[in-house]
């Protein structure tokens, strides 16, 4: 079944608002007629099975183009708006792009070749004229999401119609979404988490509010202005809301639930949010682009009882933690998280070797290390590639980050391993402080670390930042932090040598 047909399969009220923003609203009738018009034009001009690149912020233009590309039997290639010119040029070289849909403000990033469409090129809808989607196989690729790996190189994750339908159905089920739900969307749709917000609310017949504010305090206003029932964020979203806005003092009367994924939110913040909003559901989730979006969730009733856990596999997904011998780990043992289900990607675009490295016997090996408790709830320890190897010890940054972040005077923390001539790698902490002066805070943090952590886990160096750099998905950009620290240390080394 074509994924777009699946999204609108159970729609009952076409006059209901589907997309809202401060610039206006689209009903489902408006949205479907515009998608049909563009899909018909694409089918006529491109045929099917072609690749269409989409470069846009969260706008009605993005949504219409995205759905029309997929409905016409073609493949949408999603790239982040902050993509570097060389990375974009690489995608143009490696992919077979038949058309480009680009928001006007990013038009200069696109080479003058082939068919390039902006909002002005969208055809006028004809409500009475319906476009029938061409037959597709469930295994046909509907979308390719370009995501950065640990090296920073872009990988194209190929997601099929089956992947999208399966993951969307599962998320709608465990979140209990209905046509009455209205999500405040701040996460970009070119990111799998953001895209899942769009997918799930269209499937449920609900509404999506495009909250494109420069500052997150604007999202709080949008929740109230548009009577949103749901909100979603990555760890930095909630850390900024707690530290920089009156979030914890807000009433948010229409909000039914909040969801968090895209990395580990420190337990301190989970507790603060859960205790500030005891009547609202707070879903802690775990996912990956390679798994379409979500793989696990922790029921809100267990958020405090299982603090720090990502829960268990979502409906239709078998999530297991395997040791090096390929056996499920016992409670307290460490292994790698693996997943099986209809949501697992078809593979990496143009990279069969890379695909074989992470998908074995239909099972996705995530690269995330974790343990389980006696009841099978999963607790992430860290990324296998991020484990710090220092003086013969293997150290998880997550444990140190969690401890430092638990201190009252700390807003955020990133722990890295940087090259060291003696230890191999040195443990380094980058801290976003609260209101305490940095001079006194540095000694306080190090004293606490010495008292509560093994000596080999105590940071060798401590740096302070006012704000963490964020990537296009609003996650803390650890690669940028590491690169900056390496450069700074190299400059100091060069100065000393002189």
C-alpha positions, 0 to 999 in steps of 0.5 A: 500500500502506498504510504500516503494512501495509508495516512489518509485511509481512515480520514473521516472529516476532511473539513478538519484542520490538518496543518496550522501555523501563525500564517494560517491553516490547511484543512484535510480537504485543502491538503489532499487536493494540493497533494493530488494536484502535485502528484498528478503533475509529477507522475506526468512529467517524471513517471515513477521510481525517480528520486526527488530531493526536498530541501525545506524547513517545516512549512506547508510547502515541505508537507505537500511536496513530501507527500506528493513525491511519495504518492506519485510512486517516486522517492523523496530524498530529505536533507537538512537545511544546514547541509554543507555545500560539499555534502549537498554536492556529494548527494547530487553526484551519488544520487539520480535526482530527477527533480528538486523541491526547495524553499525559496530561501535555500534556492541558491544552494541548488545547482541550475540543472534539471527541474527545480520547484519552489512554492510558486511552481506548485499547481493549483488544486482541483478539488473534484479531481482525484489522483489515484496512486500507482501500485507500489510494492511494500518493499519499494523505497518511499524516502531516503533520509540523509543522516550523519554517522559518527564520522560526520559523513552523510548516510542515506537511510532507505525507508520503504512504504512498509517501514513507514506504515509499520512504525507509524501504526505502532507509534499511534497505538502506544501514544493513544493518538486520536483525531482530537490530538494536536502536536506542537512540532518544533523538530524538523521534518527532515529528521526521522523523529520530526517526520514521525510527528507528521506521519502519526498525526495525519494517520490519526486524523489529528493536527500538526502545529508548525511552531517555527520559533527562534526561541523555544519559549515561543513553543510554550505560547504556541501550545496554549494558542493552538490548544496543543495536546502533545509536545515532542523534543530531544534532550536539548529541547527539554534542558533549554525549556527547564533552564531558560524558560518558565516551562516548569511553572506553566499550566499548559492545560490542554497538553495531554502528553510529552515525548522525548527521544533523540538521546538520553535526557539526564535523569535530573530533568526527567524527574523535574518534568515528571514531578512538575506535571504529574497529571501529564504523560511523559513518554521516554523513547528510543529510536534511530533513523535506521529503524524508521523512527521508534524502537522502544518506549517507557510507559509514563507510569514507570518513568520515575520507577524505572528512571533512566530506562528506555523501556522495552520494544514498541508493538511489532518490534523485538528489541534485545540486548546481545553479548559478544556471543550472540546471546541475550545478556543477563541482568547487569551484563552489558551488550549491544541493542538489536532490533527486528521488525517491519520498521528496519530500513532496507539499507544504506543508499549505495552502500551495501557493505555498510548495510551488511555491517549493521543488518545481520539476519534481518536484525539491526545492530544499533551500536548502542551498549546497554544492560537490562534489569530483572524485568527486562527493561533496557538501560543504555550505557553508551555508544560503542564507538564513544566508549573512552579507552583510557589507561586500560579502562573502558569508560562510558561517557554516559555515567560521568555525564549523568553524575556531573549533570545531577549536581545542582550547579550544572545545566548540562554536560558532555564527556569526551575522550581526547587523544592523550600521549600517556593514557591513550585517551583522556576523559574530558568534561565540557560543562554548561554551568548554572549561576555559580561562578566558573572558578568555584564551580570547577573545583566543586565539580572535580571534588564531587567527582573524586568523592563519588567516581573511581579515579580513572573516571574523574575528568582530566580536564574541565571546560565551560561553555555558555551554550552547547552547539546544536546540529540540524536535529537540535541535538548537542553536536558532540562532533563540533565540541570535540573538534573545537577542543582538539583544535584548542589543545593543538594551539596550546601545544604549538604555543608551548613548543615555541 
